[in-house]
Amino acid sequence: MSDTAVLETLTYSIFTECRGKDTVFQPRRQKWASERETVTLDCEYNTTSLDPTLLWYQQKDQHPPKYISLKSKFGAGDTAAEFRERFHSNFSTRTAPLMIQKLSVSDSAVYYCALQPTVTT
């Protein structure tokens, strides 16, 4: 078994209403890192909302996306129990990076950064 994790990032910004200039962008589409390292996945956003909310999801082969965390501009935040120990997201004016500590091969997945509202089905 390899000790390298492959982390892919995809932008996910589907809206239930037309919001004009709301976008998310993940500049690096793929990252390679060794086990036990810390890696940061970047997410940049632009929105007209006064209180934007960013979400992170993880999707492994043949499985639906799993919710990781939610952060809003004015402090609301939540992280799913299974991710709380090693996964941390931050929030600033235009970015919402996700940091994964003590990386494991089992963290290899596609990671989605989403600007709320998103379509969940």
C-alpha positions in Angstrom: 0.0 0.0 0.0 1.3 3.4 -0.9 1.8 6.1 1.8 0.7 8.9 -0.5 -2.8 10.4 -0.5 -4.3 11.9 -3.6 -6.7 14.8 -2.8 -8.7 16.2 -5.7 -10.8 19.4 -5.4 -13.8 20.3 -7.5 -15.8 23.5 -7.5 -19.5 23.1 -6.7 -21.6 26.2 -7.0 -25.1 25.3 -8.2 -27.8 27.8 -7.0 -31.5 27.5 -6.6 -31.9 31.1 -7.7 -30.0 33.4 -10.0 -27.5 35.3 -7.9 -25.4 37.0 -10.6 -21.7 37.0 -9.6 -21.7 34.2 -7.0 -18.8 31.8 -7.7 -16.4 29.4 -6.1 -13.0 28.5 -7.5 -10.4 25.9 -6.3 -7.1 26.9 -7.9 -5.3 23.5 -7.5 -7.3 20.6 -9.0 -5.1 17.9 -7.4 -2.6 17.6 -4.5 -0.3 14.8 -3.5 0.9 14.5 0.1 2.4 11.8 2.3 0.8 10.3 5.3 1.0 12.2 8.6 1.5 15.5 6.7 -0.8 18.5 6.9 -2.4 19.6 3.7 -4.5 22.7 2.9 -7.1 22.6 0.1 -7.8 26.1 -1.2 -11.2 27.6 -2.0 -11.8 31.1 -3.3 -15.2 32.6 -3.6 -17.0 35.7 -4.8 -20.6 36.5 -3.7 -23.1 39.3 -3.5 -24.4 37.9 -0.2 -23.8 39.9 3.0 -23.5 36.7 5.0 -22.0 34.0 2.8 -21.8 30.4 3.9 -19.2 28.0 2.5 -19.4 24.2 2.8 -16.9 21.4 2.3 -17.8 17.9 1.1 -15.7 14.7 0.6 -16.6 12.1 -2.1 -14.9 8.8 -2.3 -15.3 6.4 -5.3 -18.8 5.1 -5.8 -20.3 7.0 -2.8 -22.3 10.1 -2.5 -20.6 13.3 -1.1 -20.2 13.4 2.7 -20.7 16.7 4.5 -17.5 17.9 6.3 -18.1 21.4 7.5 -19.9 24.7 7.2 -18.5 28.2 7.9 -20.3 31.5 7.6 -18.9 35.1 7.5 -20.5 36.0 10.9 -19.2 33.1 12.9 -21.7 30.2 12.4 -19.8 27.0 11.9 -20.2 23.3 12.2 -18.0 20.2 11.5 -19.4 16.7 11.1 -18.4 14.5 14.1 -16.3 12.1 12.0 -14.1 15.0 10.7 -13.7 17.2 13.8 -10.4 15.8 15.0 -8.3 16.4 11.8 -10.3 18.6 9.4 -10.5 22.3 10.0 -11.8 25.1 7.8 -11.2 28.8 8.0 -13.2 31.7 6.6 -11.9 35.1 5.4 -13.2 37.8 3.1 -12.6 35.8 -0.2 -11.2 32.4 0.9 -12.3 29.3 2.9 -9.5 26.8 2.9 -9.8 23.3 4.4 -6.8 22.0 6.4 -6.4 18.2 6.9 -4.0 17.2 9.6 -2.2 13.9 10.1 -3.1 12.9 6.5 -4.0 9.3 5.9 -4.2 7.3 2.6 -7.9 6.8 3.5 -8.3 10.6 3.0 -7.8 10.2 -0.7 -11.0 11.6 -2.2 -12.5 14.4 -4.2 -13.2 17.4 -2.0 -15.9 20.0 -2.9 -16.1 23.6 -1.8 -19.6 24.9 -2.1 -21.2 28.3 -1.7 -24.6 28.0 -0.1 -27.3 27.6 -1.3 -26.4 24.4 -3.1 -28.6 21.7 -4.7 -28.3 18.6 -2.5 -29.9 15.9 -4.7 
